[in-house]
Amino acid sequence: MNLKKESSKQKKVTKDSEMWELRLYVAGQTPNSMRAFANLKKICEEHLKGKYTIEVIDLMKNPQLAAGDQILAIPTLVRKLPEPLKKIIGDLSNTERVLVGLDIRSKSST
């Protein structure tokens, strides 16, 4: 599995739909980086289906990009949109912590 920019967009628009712009900072394709990406993808598919983009930034290839979002540890997830900006450090294996950290609210279908 290669880390790359992922995008999930659907034509269906709901009243409260908004796009989530997420950046995952990693250092190469280490097991921890791969785990963080897999966990993030799973969370997004379950809770933000069709309303998110994930940009994976490999700091081994582009170390200068760490300064823009003030990245001090990796892997780090940055929520760019919706504002305000939020950061979560780690492999994102604690789903509840990630959901709370990103302010994702599960909504029941009506």
Secondary structure, DSSP 4 states (H G I P E B T S, - for coil): -----EEEE-S---TT---EEEEEEESSS-HHHHHHHHHHHHHHHHHSTTEEEEEEEETTT-GGGGTTTT--SSSEEEEEESSSPEEEES----HHHHHHHHT-------
